Amino acid sequence: MNLDRRHFLVMLPAAAIAWKYVLAGTPEASPNYTMTDHWWSMLIDIPKCIGCGNCVRACAAENDVPEGHFRTWVERYLVTDWHMESPEVISPDGGKEGFPAAAEEANGKYFFVPKLCNHCTNSPCTQVCPVGATFITPDGVVLVDQTYCLGCAYCVQACPYGCRYIHPEKKVADKCTLCYHRITKGLTTACCENCPTGARQLVDLKDPSDPIHAFLKTHYVQVLKPQMATGAKVFYNELDGSVR
Amino acid sequence: MNGVEGYIYPNEITLYWSVLIVLYPYITGLVAGAFILASLVRVFNVKAVAPAYRLALLTALAFLLVAPLPLQLHLGHPERSPEMYFTPHATSAMAMFGFVYLWYLMAVLVFEIWLDYRRDIVLLSQSTTGWKRLLYRIMTLGSDNISPRSLVIDHKVGWIVTLVGIPSAFILHGYVGFIFGSLKANPWWNSPLMPVVFIFSAMVSGIAAVLLLYMGITKWRKMPIDMPCVDTTAMYLFYIFILDFSLEMLDLIHRVYEADESFRTLNFMVHTKLYFSQIVLQMCIGTLVPILLLGIVQVTKLPALIRKRIYVVAGCLVQVGVFAMRWNVVIGGQLFSKSFLGYTTYKMGLVSREGLLMAIFLTILPLGILWVLMKLLPPWPEKQHVPLPAATPAH
């Protein structure tokens, strides 16, 4: 190839821009970990959740989540009789410190619903990001490149589940990373590790030996807001129809 | 707790799109509307509006220059915004903003204004002295041939640019509507009608703005107001307003009749938190009253003085109504929880980066820019070195 100095100088900024584009979608490296061997998601077993808030506290401590914002939170539902469209829902401080005692005669059912990013396969947040700072990794985790995010909050508006926020100090989008720094090293997420009842389980859908496959065959599971068709990957066992 | 009613997801307490994002569609709407008014003269042969033709173009440019500022000020990292040009994300509607904006600014508006004023600029570069002479010489871009043949070419090219400019103006503002309308997560925004409603309301606000500016500046210059010009402009404003109102009603009726899972929440919001801005300001004061006023002028023969006063009142009310519409879309869309079980409150700052004073400054700024542009490129017929453009292209 005949490349004189003038052409080289012209091509240099173009190459720099192209390289930056390539780097923008690259997640942090982890040795001995092959991304394409995994497809991460989570199972939430609603009857097992006791609303202790351990998961919320563990997540905040592990990921330095700013006060008043939540990468995961727990909601308590009270559905009285047949009033599925108007449940009473509370989540004081995201359920971080647990919940007040339930009324003894509530004429309905109480249950807890832990929430987190659904790491959707067809995530609306990824679709709308104007610079591609939000992306899905080859192992199925939706991440934000915070060195690249503009902080426009379009992704916050696009998420149907309220899982995103703008970090008050960093001024960029922030959300659950499924503890990517841990799961790529063979660990489970902070919330799963600290759940005393096993209500939250990290699952690898590409691993044939993962118990999730047997669980899905024998239980009735649902994802949140299936009508949104986002390909949500957080599966809920025994999810009540009142949950939004 | 923090202005929250019912249950909202804990990350929803803060509204991330502030009054500046309300200003953004409002300002781009004025641009699109002003340009459409100018195209009435250039492409659709509406000669009566000719006295406001150049003012409409300069108004569009003044507002377009300010349009990206609210977005820049809103970003968490404005210094990274050039990335939208270098590494745009193809599936993002917002990523296209930079390209749509640049296309409209450079390929349509600036080019058309330059073509339209080229002869004036050349003559001014010869008749002025000092820094003004230098400025006009730069503005000629080295093209100082003002022979009749070159002016004919200018005119033909200008006609084509305006023709391209009409769909471009629609794209500019329709695209702004698409940014909201394409979000399936938010039922208040999610509607295929959103881009169309945005375009028509843009035309209404832009035409009304030029009408007000033309009447105000002409009065200030102590010149007679060209009544056929304002009458014709008001007539177009009236008919486009009727279309805009019909589309908004179609959207409303569809929502009420369909009454999907979000309806109860949204209906409650309209009757409480948005009652004043939606029902009172947008629908009654900002839509029904001006339509009625403009309609009265169409069916009666009122004296010129009364007509002028009606146009001023209707024009001001239109601005209130369209701004309220943008407010209700942007802020209203964030007041309710996506759980449909609760509401939050918008607290506007006063002197913050996205506060009230900044919003007022950004609203006034285009008027300052317009004043400079009018000094530089006088839009008035009696100050033109060339006659007004003929309504039809030269053949």
Interface residues (C-beta under 8 A of the other chain):
Chain A: I17 K20 Y21 A24 G68 H69 F70 W73 E75 E85 S86 P87 E88 V89 I90 S91 D93 G94 K115 P124 T126 Q127 V128 C129 P130 V131 G132 Y148 C149 L150 G151 C152 A153 Y154 V156 Q157 A158 C159 P160 Y161 G162 C163 R164 Y165 I166 K170 K171 V172 M228 R244
Chain B: Y7 I8 Y9 P10 N11 E12 I13 T14 Y16 W17 L71 H74 L75 G76 H77 P78 R80 S81 E83 M84 F86 T87 P88 H89 T91 S92 A93 M94 A95 F97 I179 L183 K184 A185 N186 E261 R264 G333 Q334 S337 K338 S339 F340 L341
